[in-house]
């Protein structure tokens, strides 16, 4: 049975992440430059959340917030469900 680790080993290895106190604008530039639609919000070694293009569009643009002054921590998805590397993909 395939594990999370075996699945991740097939990926490029790059983890796209941002600091929680970075602006949404910075997150969008990071996504654009790395050609990804979502990224992790990490502080030190702690995973704090996840930010997607949908978060930026729905929570910032539709709410008419300024992406240059709105911080990632204000709109990121929190309380993530996580798995460990040894977990099976079925898990």
N, CA, C and O atoms as a GROMACS GRO file, in nm:
protein
  364
    1UNK      N    1   0.084  -0.117   0.000
    1UNK     CA    2   0.000   0.000   0.000
    1UNK      C    3   0.089   0.125   0.000
    1UNK      O    4   0.186   0.133   0.075
    2UNK      N    5   0.055   0.220  -0.084
    2UNK     CA    6   0.135   0.341  -0.098
    2UNK      C    7   0.122   0.428   0.027
    2UNK      O    8   0.016   0.436   0.090
    3UNK      N    9   0.233   0.494   0.062
    3UNK     CA   10   0.234   0.582   0.178
    3UNK      C   11   0.240   0.728   0.133
    3UNK      O   12   0.266   0.758   0.017
    4UNK      N   13   0.215   0.815   0.227
    4UNK     CA   14   0.226   0.959   0.200
    4UNK      C   15   0.369   0.989   0.156
    4UNK      O   16   0.389   1.068   0.064
    5UNK      N   17   0.467   0.927   0.220
    5UNK     CA   18   0.607   0.950   0.187
    5UNK      C   19   0.636   0.910   0.042
    5UNK      O   20   0.703   0.984  -0.029
    6UNK      N   21   0.588   0.795  -0.002
    6UNK     CA   22   0.615   0.751  -0.139
    6UNK      C   23   0.550   0.844  -0.241
    6UNK      O   24   0.604   0.865  -0.350
    7UNK      N   25   0.436   0.898  -0.207
    7UNK     CA   26   0.369   0.994  -0.296
    7UNK      C   27   0.449   1.124  -0.304
    7UNK      O   28   0.469   1.178  -0.413
    8UNK      N   29   0.495   1.174  -0.191
    8UNK     CA   30   0.570   1.299  -0.189
    8UNK      C   31   0.706   1.287  -0.257
    8UNK      O   32   0.758   1.384  -0.311
    9UNK      N   33   0.764   1.167  -0.254
    9UNK     CA   34   0.893   1.146  -0.319
    9UNK      C   35   0.885   1.165  -0.470
    9UNK      O   36   0.988   1.184  -0.534
   10UNK      N   37   0.766   1.159  -0.526
   10UNK     CA   38   0.747   1.177  -0.670
   10UNK      C   39   0.735   1.325  -0.707
   10UNK      O   40   0.737   1.360  -0.825
   11UNK      N   41   0.724   1.411  -0.608
   11UNK     CA   42   0.710   1.555  -0.630
   11UNK      C   43   0.848   1.620  -0.643
   11UNK      O   44   0.950   1.555  -0.619
   12UNK      N   45   0.850   1.746  -0.681
   12UNK     CA   46   0.976   1.818  -0.704
   12UNK      C   47   1.057   1.840  -0.577
   12UNK      O   48   1.179   1.861  -0.584
   13UNK      N   49   0.995   1.837  -0.463
   13UNK     CA   50   1.066   1.859  -0.339
   13UNK      C   51   1.055   2.000  -0.288
   13UNK      O   52   1.086   2.026  -0.171
   14UNK      N   53   1.013   2.093  -0.372
   14UNK     CA   54   1.000   2.233  -0.330
   14UNK      C   55   0.874   2.250  -0.246
   14UNK      O   56   0.765   2.207  -0.287
   15UNK      N   57   0.888   2.312  -0.132
   15UNK     CA   58   0.774   2.345  -0.049
   15UNK      C   59   0.758   2.496  -0.052
   15UNK      O   60   0.847   2.570  -0.010
   16UNK      N   61   0.645   2.540  -0.101
   16UNK     CA   62   0.618   2.683  -0.111
   16UNK      C   63   0.547   2.726   0.016
   16UNK      O   64   0.440   2.675   0.049
   17UNK      N   65   0.609   2.819   0.088
   17UNK     CA   66   0.550   2.862   0.214
   17UNK      C   67   0.571   3.012   0.234
   17UNK      O   68   0.655   3.074   0.169
   18UNK      N   69   0.492   3.067   0.324
   18UNK     CA   70   0.501   3.208   0.358
   18UNK      C   71   0.487   3.224   0.508
   18UNK      O   72   0.436   3.136   0.577
   19UNK      N   73   0.532   3.337   0.557
   19UNK     CA   74   0.518   3.372   0.698
   19UNK      C   75   0.378   3.427   0.723
   19UNK      O   76   0.321   3.490   0.634
   20UNK      N   77   0.321   3.405   0.840
   20UNK     CA   78   0.185   3.452   0.868
   20UNK      C   79   0.172   3.604   0.864
   20UNK      O   80   0.063   3.656   0.837
   21UNK      N   81   0.281   3.677   0.890
   21UNK     CA   82   0.274   3.823   0.891
   21UNK      C   83   0.309   3.886   0.757
   21UNK      O   84   0.323   4.008   0.747
   22UNK      N   85   0.323   3.803   0.653
   22UNK     CA   86   0.343   3.855   0.517
   22UNK      C   87   0.208   3.902   0.463
   22UNK      O   88   0.103   3.858   0.508
   23UNK      N   89   0.213   3.992   0.367
   23UNK     CA   90   0.089   4.042   0.309
   23UNK      C   91   0.033   3.942   0.209
   23UNK      O   92   0.104   3.856   0.157
   24UNK      N   93  -0.095   3.954   0.185
   24UNK     CA   94  -0.160   3.870   0.084
   24UNK      C   95  -0.097   3.898  -0.052
   24UNK      O   96  -0.082   3.806  -0.133
   25UNK      N   97  -0.060   4.022  -0.078
   25UNK     CA   98   0.005   4.056  -0.203
   25UNK      C   99   0.135   3.977  -0.219
   25UNK      O  100   0.164   3.926  -0.328
   26UNK      N  101   0.214   3.967  -0.112
   26UNK     CA  102   0.338   3.890  -0.116
   26UNK      C  103   0.309   3.742  -0.145
   26UNK      O  104   0.382   3.677  -0.220
   27UNK      N  105   0.203   3.690  -0.086
   27UNK     CA  106   0.165   3.550  -0.109
   27UNK      C  107   0.127   3.529  -0.255
   27UNK      O  108   0.165   3.428  -0.314
   28UNK      N  109   0.054   3.622  -0.312
   28UNK     CA  110   0.014   3.610  -0.452
   28UNK      C  111   0.135   3.615  -0.544
   28UNK      O  112   0.141   3.540  -0.642
   29UNK      N  113   0.231   3.701  -0.515
   29UNK     CA  114   0.353   3.707  -0.595
   29UNK      C  115   0.432   3.576  -0.584
   29UNK      O  116   0.487   3.527  -0.683
   30UNK      N  117   0.438   3.521  -0.464
   30UNK     CA  118   0.506   3.394  -0.441
   30UNK      C  119   0.440   3.282  -0.521
   30UNK      O  120   0.508   3.199  -0.582
   31UNK      N  121   0.308   3.280  -0.520
   31UNK     CA  122   0.233   3.180  -0.597
   31UNK      C  123   0.259   3.196  -0.746
   31UNK      O  124   0.285   3.098  -0.817
   32UNK      N  125   0.252   3.320  -0.793
   32UNK     CA  126   0.275   3.346  -0.935
   32UNK      C  127   0.416   3.303  -0.977
   32UNK      O  128   0.433   3.235  -1.078
   33UNK      N  129   0.516   3.344  -0.900
   33UNK     CA  130   0.654   3.315  -0.934
   33UNK      C  131   0.686   3.166  -0.933
   33UNK      O  132   0.775   3.120  -1.005
   34UNK      N  133   0.614   3.089  -0.849
   34UNK     CA  134   0.639   2.945  -0.837
   34UNK      C  135   0.534   2.861  -0.909
   34UNK      O  136   0.538   2.738  -0.905
   35UNK      N  137   0.441   2.928  -0.973
   35UNK     CA  138   0.336   2.862  -1.051
   35UNK      C  139   0.260   2.759  -0.969
   35UNK      O  140   0.240   2.645  -1.012
   36UNK      N  141   0.216   2.802  -0.850
   36UNK     CA  142   0.134   2.717  -0.762
   36UNK      C  143   0.007   2.792  -0.726
   36UNK      O  144   0.001   2.915  -0.734
   37UNK      N  145  -0.093   2.719  -0.686
   37UNK     CA  146  -0.221   2.780  -0.650
   37UNK      C  147  -0.243   2.790  -0.501
   37UNK      O  148  -0.338   2.853  -0.455
   38UNK      N  149  -0.156   2.726  -0.424
   38UNK     CA  150  -0.171   2.727  -0.279
   38UNK      C  151  -0.035   2.708  -0.214
   38UNK      O  152   0.060   2.663  -0.277
   39UNK      N  153  -0.029   2.743  -0.086
   39UNK     CA  154   0.096   2.726  -0.014
   39UNK      C  155   0.073   2.714   0.135
   39UNK      O  156  -0.036   2.743   0.186
   40UNK      N  157   0.175   2.671   0.203
   40UNK     CA  158   0.168   2.653   0.347
   40UNK      C  159   0.204   2.784   0.417
   40UNK      O  160   0.282   2.864   0.365
   41UNK      N  161   0.148   2.803   0.534
   41UNK     CA  162   0.185   2.916   0.619
   41UNK      C  163   0.263   2.856   0.735
   41UNK      O  164   0.208   2.783   0.818
   42UNK      N  165   0.392   2.888   0.739
   42UNK     CA  166   0.482   2.826   0.836
   42UNK      C  167   0.556   2.934   0.913
   42UNK      O  168   0.600   3.034   0.856
   43UNK      N  169   0.566   2.913   1.044
   43UNK     CA  170   0.647   3.001   1.128
   43UNK      C  171   0.743   2.913   1.205
   43UNK      O  172   0.702   2.828   1.284
   44UNK      N  173   0.872   2.932   1.181
   44UNK     CA  174   0.972   2.843   1.240
   44UNK      C  175   0.952   2.704   1.181
   44UNK      O  176   0.962   2.685   1.060
   45UNK      N  177   0.926   2.606   1.267
   45UNK     CA  178   0.898   2.470   1.222
   45UNK      C  179   0.752   2.432   1.239
   45UNK      O  180   0.715   2.315   1.226
   46UNK      N  181   0.669   2.532   1.267
   46UNK     CA  182   0.527   2.505   1.294
   46UNK      C  183   0.440   2.539   1.173
   46UNK      O  184   0.448   2.649   1.118
   47UNK      N  185   0.356   2.444   1.135
   47UNK     CA  186   0.256   2.466   1.032
   47UNK      C  187   0.138   2.536   1.096
   47UNK      O  188   0.072   2.480   1.184
   48UNK      N  189   0.111   2.658   1.052
   48UNK     CA  190   0.003   2.736   1.111
   48UNK      C  191  -0.123   2.734   1.026
   48UNK      O  192  -0.234   2.749   1.078
   49UNK      N  193  -0.106   2.717   0.896
   49UNK     CA  194  -0.222   2.722   0.809
   49UNK      C  195  -0.187   2.697   0.664
   49UNK      O  196  -0.078   2.649   0.631
   50UNK      N  197  -0.281   2.731   0.580
   50UNK     CA  198  -0.275   2.705   0.437
   50UNK      C  199  -0.344   2.823   0.368
   50UNK      O  200  -0.447   2.871   0.415
   51UNK      N  201  -0.287   2.869   0.259
   51UNK     CA  202  -0.349   2.981   0.186
   51UNK      C  203  -0.361   2.945   0.039
   51UNK      O  204  -0.263   2.904  -0.025
   52UNK      N  205  -0.480   2.961  -0.014
   52UNK     CA  206  -0.506   2.925  -0.153
   52UNK      C  207  -0.545   3.049  -0.233
   52UNK      O  208  -0.568   3.156  -0.177
   53UNK      N  209  -0.551   3.032  -0.364
   53UNK     CA  210  -0.598   3.142  -0.448
   53UNK      C  211  -0.742   3.177  -0.411
   53UNK      O  212  -0.781   3.294  -0.415
   54UNK      N  213  -0.819   3.075  -0.376
   54UNK     CA  214  -0.957   3.098  -0.336
   54UNK      C  215  -0.965   3.185  -0.211
   54UNK      O  216  -1.051   3.273  -0.201
   55UNK      N  217  -0.876   3.159  -0.114
   55UNK     CA  218  -0.872   3.243   0.006
   55UNK      C  219  -0.848   3.389  -0.032
   55UNK      O  220  -0.913   3.480   0.020
   56UNK      N  221  -0.755   3.409  -0.123
   56UNK     CA  222  -0.720   3.546  -0.165
   56UNK      C  223  -0.837   3.611  -0.238
   56UNK      O  224  -0.870   3.727  -0.212
   57UNK      N  225  -0.899   3.538  -0.328
   57UNK     CA  226  -1.009   3.596  -0.408
   57UNK      C  227  -1.133   3.620  -0.324
   57UNK      O  228  -1.191   3.729  -0.328
   58UNK      N  229  -1.175   3.520  -0.249
   58UNK     CA  230  -1.302   3.530  -0.176
   58UNK      C  231  -1.289   3.617  -0.051
   58UNK      O  232  -1.373   3.703  -0.026
   59UNK      N  233  -1.185   3.594   0.027
   59UNK     CA  234  -1.173   3.663   0.154
   59UNK      C  235  -1.114   3.803   0.144
   59UNK      O  236  -1.133   3.885   0.233
   60UNK      N  237  -1.042   3.831   0.035
   60UNK     CA  238  -0.980   3.963   0.021
   60UNK      C  239  -1.049   4.045  -0.086
   60UNK      O  240  -1.103   4.152  -0.057
   61UNK      N  241  -1.047   3.998  -0.208
   61UNK     CA  242  -1.100   4.078  -0.318
   61UNK      C  243  -1.250   4.100  -0.308
   61UNK      O  244  -1.298   4.212  -0.325
   62UNK      N  245  -1.325   3.994  -0.280
   62UNK     CA  246  -1.470   4.010  -0.270
   62UNK      C  247  -1.511   4.091  -0.148
   62UNK      O  248  -1.618   4.152  -0.146
   63UNK      N  249  -1.427   4.092  -0.047
   63UNK     CA  250  -1.454   4.171   0.072
   63UNK      C  251  -1.398   4.312   0.060
   63UNK      O  252  -1.410   4.394   0.151
   64UNK      N  253  -1.336   4.339  -0.054
   64UNK     CA  254  -1.276   4.469  -0.084
   64UNK      C  255  -1.169   4.510   0.017
   64UNK      O  256  -1.157   4.628   0.052
   65UNK      N  257  -1.091   4.411   0.064
   65UNK     CA  258  -0.976   4.439   0.150
   65UNK      C  259  -0.856   4.471   0.061
   65UNK      O  260  -0.854   4.435  -0.057
   66UNK      N  261  -0.759   4.538   0.117
   66UNK     CA  262  -0.638   4.572   0.043
   66UNK      C  263  -0.538   4.458   0.057
   66UNK      O  264  -0.493   4.430   0.168
   67UNK      N  265  -0.501   4.389  -0.053
   67UNK     CA  266  -0.407   4.277  -0.043
   67UNK      C  267  -0.268   4.318   0.003
   67UNK      O  268  -0.191   4.234   0.049
   68UNK      N  269  -0.234   4.447  -0.009
   68UNK     CA  270  -0.102   4.492   0.035
   68UNK      C  271  -0.096   4.515   0.186
   68UNK      O  272   0.013   4.516   0.244
   69UNK      N  273  -0.211   4.535   0.249
   69UNK     CA  274  -0.211   4.559   0.394
   69UNK      C  275  -0.278   4.446   0.473
   69UNK      O  276  -0.269   4.443   0.596
   70UNK      N  277  -0.346   4.355   0.404
   70UNK     CA  278  -0.407   4.240   0.472
   70UNK      C  279  -0.302   4.132   0.489
   70UNK      O  280  -0.235   4.093   0.394
   71UNK      N  281  -0.287   4.084   0.611
   71UNK     CA  282  -0.187   3.982   0.641
   71UNK      C  283  -0.242   3.841   0.615
   71UNK      O  284  -0.362   3.816   0.631
   72UNK      N  285  -0.155   3.754   0.577
   72UNK     CA  286  -0.192   3.615   0.549
   72UNK      C  287  -0.265   3.554   0.668
   72UNK      O  288  -0.364   3.482   0.651
   73UNK      N  289  -0.217   3.581   0.788
   73UNK     CA  290  -0.277   3.521   0.909
   73UNK      C  291  -0.423   3.560   0.927
   73UNK      O  292  -0.497   3.491   0.998
   74UNK      N  293  -0.467   3.668   0.863
   74UNK     CA  294  -0.605   3.712   0.874
   74UNK      C  295  -0.701   3.628   0.788
   74UNK      O  296  -0.820   3.622   0.816
   75UNK      N  297  -0.647   3.565   0.682
   75UNK     CA  298  -0.736   3.495   0.589
   75UNK      C  299  -0.702   3.348   0.568
   75UNK      O  300  -0.777   3.276   0.503
   76UNK      N  301  -0.590   3.302   0.623
   76UNK     CA  302  -0.549   3.163   0.597
   76UNK      C  303  -0.648   3.063   0.657
   76UNK      O  304  -0.719   3.093   0.754
   77UNK      N  305  -0.650   2.945   0.598
   77UNK     CA  306  -0.728   2.835   0.655
   77UNK      C  307  -0.649   2.779   0.772
   77UNK      O  308  -0.528   2.757   0.761
   78UNK      N  309  -0.717   2.756   0.883
   78UNK     CA  310  -0.652   2.706   1.005
   78UNK      C  311  -0.710   2.571   1.042
   78UNK      O  312  -0.797   2.518   0.973
   79UNK      N  313  -0.660   2.515   1.151
   79UNK     CA  314  -0.708   2.386   1.202
   79UNK      C  315  -0.707   2.279   1.092
   79UNK      O  316  -0.807   2.214   1.065
   80UNK      N  317  -0.592   2.264   1.031
   80UNK     CA  318  -0.577   2.171   0.921
   80UNK      C  319  -0.578   2.027   0.968
   80UNK      O  320  -0.538   1.996   1.080
   81UNK      N  321  -0.625   1.941   0.883
   81UNK     CA  322  -0.616   1.796   0.906
   81UNK      C  323  -0.486   1.752   0.842
   81UNK      O  324  -0.464   1.775   0.723
   82UNK      N  325  -0.399   1.690   0.919
   82UNK     CA  326  -0.267   1.651   0.869
   82UNK      C  327  -0.247   1.501   0.881
   82UNK      O  328  -0.319   1.432   0.953
   83UNK      N  329  -0.148   1.453   0.808
   83UNK     CA  330  -0.109   1.313   0.813
   83UNK      C  331   0.042   1.304   0.834
   83UNK      O  332   0.113   1.403   0.817
   84UNK      N  333   0.089   1.188   0.870
   84UNK     CA  334   0.233   1.170   0.884
   84UNK      C  335   0.288   1.099   0.760
   84UNK      O  336   0.211   1.040   0.683
   85UNK      N  337   0.417   1.105   0.742
   85UNK     CA  338   0.478   1.043   0.624
   85UNK      C  339   0.451   0.894   0.615
   85UNK      O  340   0.443   0.838   0.506
   86UNK      N  341   0.437   0.829   0.728
   86UNK     CA  342   0.418   0.684   0.727
   86UNK      C  343   0.273   0.642   0.705
   86UNK      O  344   0.246   0.523   0.686
   87UNK      N  345   0.180   0.736   0.708
   87UNK     CA  346   0.040   0.703   0.686
   87UNK      C  347   0.017   0.653   0.543
   87UNK      O  348   0.084   0.698   0.450
   88UNK      N  349  -0.077   0.561   0.528
   88UNK     CA  350  -0.113   0.515   0.395
   88UNK      C  351  -0.198   0.619   0.326
   88UNK      O  352  -0.262   0.702   0.391
   89UNK      N  353  -0.201   0.616   0.194
   89UNK     CA  354  -0.284   0.710   0.120
   89UNK      C  355  -0.432   0.686   0.149
   89UNK      O  356  -0.513   0.779   0.142
   90UNK      N  357  -0.469   0.563   0.181
   90UNK     CA  358  -0.607   0.533   0.218
   90UNK      C  359  -0.646   0.602   0.347
   90UNK      O  360  -0.762   0.641   0.365
   91UNK      N  361  -0.550   0.617   0.437
   91UNK     CA  362  -0.576   0.684   0.565
   91UNK      C  363  -0.621   0.825   0.541
   91UNK      O  364  -0.648   0.898   0.637
   0.00000   0.00000   0.00000
